[in-house]
Amino acid sequence: STERTTAVEVVSKDGETVEGDKIYTSFAPKFATADLSSAKEIGSYAFADNDGLTALTLSDELAEISDYAFTGCVKLTAVTLPESVARVGAAAFMNTAITEIDLEKVVETGSYAFALTDVEKVKFGEGAIVYPYAFYGCEKLATADGLEKVSQIGERAFAFTSLASADLKECEYIGDFAFGLSDITSVSFGEKLVALGNNPFFGCSIKSFGRNEDIEFNGNVIGQKLNETYDVSDTVKVIDGVLYQAVRKGYELVSYPMMKEDSDYVVEDGTVRISAMAFAGSPVVNATIAHTVKAIGDKAFYACANLKTVTFKSYAAPVLEEEFDESYASLPTSLPVPGYFYGFKGLGISKFTMWNVYGRTTNVYYGANFVDRIGHTDKTLVMVRPSNGQNYDSFIFSQYFGTVIQGSLAATDQTLEVIALINSLPSEITLQDEARVKAIREAYDKITSYEQRSLVTNYTVLSNAESTIEYLKQRENPEDPTDPVVPEKERSKFGAFLKGNLFGFAVAALVAGGFIAYIIFSAKKSAKNETTATDEESAADSEESAEETAEENGAAEESAKDAPEAESAEQSGSTGKTEE
């Protein structure tokens, strides 16, 4: 580089020590040792690029090692930091030959402080903060004593190291790719963990983020079991061995274990973003993206050699995030031009701009969400998308997927919002919830599509809430004060019983109605028959009575005729007796 790192010459002016001209340290004297035991401060770049320095002595009154103070001292193999040093500045010992460093009293280890060194062992103290890239590229670093005491770890702080495990029980934040492509195979977290950057464990041979828990029997520990679903803290959780964190309006899938053996994975509902590099290098074959996912991070499925099918559930296609990667631009075979360029075949992508790289005369076109980069794919990936989905036919998606299958309907944001509003209703509805229930009803009614309304699967919760409100209002102002008040729980149970058995009640009513009609019809028919029989019997009785009356009248007439004769005979007899 033509711009060299520089040091500042210290001069005396008017009795005061001030900064003088900057000097290029690459041309400074190449002394082998530096005794700074009386120095209370060391300026930035003071010994930068001194490739002759092999030994260093520091003052016990030194509070910090300034930025770039010893960067590039490639022969400096060892340094002892006084207990007074609380901060090691940015790139202070970058690209040196130091093999071991004690940072137990150091609170802040600056960005790139020991990057690209030969350090094999480091020791941290309580509450230490390790800034981004602090030990980046330290391939020999295999031991980190006190790592469990560190409170914050920055972006790529331990990337490309030989650390095999990480106890992070005191850590509050772990940055982007903090342990990326290191030898980490196991990691443990503590309840202080608040937030995570993009996949801190990208490229690590981890099978699961589950934790071993004791199995107790009668108060005794008899073994251990792996728990793959648990809350790390209020904001970080592990679900089926996968690392998630709470973000605005949902969850973020942070890290899918690269060695997880499952071939199929369904992203948890409520996830709104998939982290950059989240699945990178994993053996996943079929991935289902939850309907709530709004964005998929850069290189999320990078180098997933077994990936075959991606099923999208969201109505609107997720945003595919991209970041420029210099490694692409350095390869002639990744140029976006059609045809050949200086003997190399281009990607064939033209008239499309993903971003413009500063300082270049041409635009650069790259993407790597599902493959190594756009253009380097045989388009064997299959996309299953909602039949009513939007923006899945964009140029970017077409570069990844060769086959598109129409899936089921997807709920729109409006429908999802109504579902969420209904789910937010309390289990016990009171009159105070009336306005809220009314507002949800209005939101539901604004869904004009019957197809979308059919996707509101929790609609009965809303209708039950409305029924409860009406019941409570009637109970508060009853028309008849003597009416018994049914307890709300009993009313709810009875209401639920009625709703659940409505069809049975309808059938029973029809059967009962038919049976009653049959009884009435039979009764009427029987009554008619009895009336007819009674009339016939009455007529016969009347006829018989008439005949009897006639016979009696005839007999009377006969008696009347015979009476004078008998009376005459009687009289005759009486006369005879008198005469006699």
Rosetta blueprint (number, residue, H / E / L):
1 S L
2 T L
3 E L
4 R L
5 T L
6 T E
7 A E
8 V E
9 E E
10 V E
11 V E
12 S E
13 K E
14 D L
15 G L
16 E E
17 T E
18 V E
19 E E
20 G E
21 D E
22 K E
23 I E
24 Y E
25 T H
26 S H
27 F H
28 A L
29 P L
30 K L
31 F L
32 A L
33 T E
34 A E
35 D E
36 L E
37 S L
38 S L
39 A L
40 K L
41 E L
42 I L
43 G L
44 S L
45 Y L
46 A L
47 F L
48 A L
49 D L
50 N L
51 D L
52 G L
53 L L
54 T L
55 A E
56 L E
57 T E
58 L E
59 S L
60 D L
61 E L
62 L L
63 A L
64 E E
65 I E
66 S L
67 D L
68 Y L
69 A L
70 F L
71 T L
72 G L
73 C L
74 V L
75 K L
76 L L
77 T L
78 A L
79 V L
80 T L
81 L L
82 P L
83 E L
84 S L
85 V L
86 A L
87 R E
88 V E
89 G L
90 A L
91 A L
92 A L
93 F L
94 M L
95 N L
96 T L
97 A L
98 I L
99 T L
100 E E
101 I E
102 D E
103 L E
104 E L
105 K L
106 V L
107 V L
108 E E
109 T E
110 G L
111 S L
112 Y L
113 A L
114 F L
115 A L
116 L L
117 T L
118 D L
119 V L
120 E L
121 K E
122 V E
123 K E
124 F E
125 G L
126 E L
127 G L
128 A L
129 I E
130 V E
131 Y L
132 P L
133 Y L
134 A L
135 F L
136 Y L
137 G L
138 C L
139 E L
140 K L
141 L L
142 A L
143 T E
144 A E
145 D E
146 G L
147 L H
148 E H
149 K H
150 V L
151 S L
152 Q E
153 I E
154 G L
155 E L
156 R L
157 A L
158 F L
159 A L
160 F L
161 T L
162 S L
163 L L
164 A L
165 S E
166 A E
167 D E
168 L E
169 K L
170 E L
171 C L
172 E L
173 Y E
174 I E
175 G L
176 D L
177 F L
178 A L
179 F L
180 G L
181 L L
182 S L
183 D L
184 I L
185 T L
186 S E
187 V E
188 S E
189 F E
190 G L
191 E L
192 K L
193 L L
194 V L
195 A E
196 L E
197 G L
198 N L
199 N L
200 P L
201 F L
202 F L
203 G L
204 C L
205 S L
206 I L
207 K L
208 S L
209 F L
210 G L
211 R E
212 N E
213 E E
214 D E
215 I E
216 E E
217 F E
218 N L
219 G L
220 N E
221 V E
222 I E
223 G E
224 Q E
225 K E
226 L E
227 N E
228 E L
229 T L
230 Y E
231 D E
232 V L
233 S L
234 D L
235 T L
236 V E
237 K E
238 V E
239 I E
240 D L
241 G L
242 V E
243 L E
244 Y E
245 Q E
246 A E
247 V E
248 R L
249 K L
250 G E
251 Y E
252 E E
253 L E
254 V E
255 S E
256 Y L
257 P L
258 M L
259 M L
260 K L
261 E L
262 D L
263 S L
264 D E
265 Y E
266 V E
267 V L
268 E L
269 D L
270 G L
271 T E
272 V E
273 R E
274 I E
275 S L
276 A L
277 M L
278 A L
279 F L
280 A L
281 G L
282 S L
283 P L
284 V L
285 V L
286 N E
287 A E
288 T E
289 I E
290 A L
291 H L
292 T L
293 V L
294 K L
295 A E
296 I E
297 G L
298 D L
299 K L
300 A L
301 F L
302 Y L
303 A L
304 C L
305 A L
306 N L
307 L L
308 K L
309 T E
310 V E
311 T E
312 F E
313 K L
314 S L
315 Y L
316 A E
317 A L
318 P L
319 V E
320 L E
321 E L
322 E L
323 E L
324 F L
325 D L
326 E H
327 S H
328 Y H
329 A H
330 S L
331 L L
332 P H
333 T H
334 S H
335 L L
336 P L
337 V L
338 P L
339 G L
340 Y E
341 F E
342 Y L
343 G L
344 F E
345 K E
346 G L
347 L L
348 G L
349 I L
350 S L
351 K L
352 F L
353 T L
354 M L
355 W E
356 N L
357 V L
358 Y L
359 G L
360 R L
361 T L
362 T L
363 N L
364 V E
365 Y L
366 Y L
367 G L
368 A L
369 N L
370 F L
371 V L
372 D L
373 R L
374 I L
375 G L
376 H L
377 T L
378 D L
379 K L
380 T L
381 L E
382 V E
383 M E
384 V E
385 R E
386 P E
387 S L
388 N L
389 G L
390 Q E
391 N L
392 Y L
393 D L
394 S L
395 F H
396 I H
397 F H
398 S H
399 Q H
400 Y H
401 F E
402 G E
403 T E
404 V E
405 I E
406 Q E
407 G E
408 S L
409 L L
410 A L
411 A L
412 T L
413 D H
414 Q H
415 T H
416 L H
417 E H
418 V H
419 I H
420 A H
421 L H
422 I H
423 N H
424 S L
425 L L
426 P L
427 S L
428 E L
429 I L
430 T L
431 L H
432 Q H
433 D H
434 E H
435 A H
436 R H
437 V H
438 K H
439 A H
440 I H
441 R H
442 E H
443 A H
444 Y H
445 D H
446 K L
447 I L
448 T L
449 S L
450 Y H
451 E H
452 Q H
453 R H
454 S L
455 L L
456 V L
457 T L
458 N L
459 Y H
460 T H
461 V H
462 L H
463 S H
464 N H
465 A H
466 E H
467 S H
468 T H
469 I H
470 E H
471 Y H
472 L H
473 K H
474 Q H
475 R H
476 E H
477 N L
478 P L
479 E L
480 D L
481 P L
482 T L
483 D L
484 P L
485 V L
486 V L
487 P L
488 E H
489 K H
490 E H
491 R H
492 S H
493 K H
494 F H
495 G H
496 A H
497 F H
498 L H
499 K H
500 G H
501 N L
502 L H
503 F H
504 G H
505 F H
506 A H
507 V H
508 A H
509 A H
510 L H
511 V H
512 A H
513 G H
514 G H
515 F H
516 I H
517 A H
518 Y H
519 I H
520 I H
521 F H
522 S H
523 A H
524 K H
525 K H
526 S H
527 A H
528 K H
529 N H
530 E H
531 T H
532 T H
533 A H
534 T H
535 D H
536 E H
537 E H
538 S H
539 A H
540 A H
541 D H
542 S H
543 E H
544 E H
545 S H
546 A H
547 E H
548 E H
549 T H
550 A H
551 E H
552 E H
553 N H
554 G H
555 A H
556 A H
557 E H
558 E H
559 S H
560 A H
561 K H
562 D H
563 A H
564 P H
565 E H
566 A H
567 E H
568 S H
569 A H
570 E H
571 Q H
572 S H
573 G H
574 S H
575 T H
576 G H
577 K H
578 T H
579 E H
580 E L
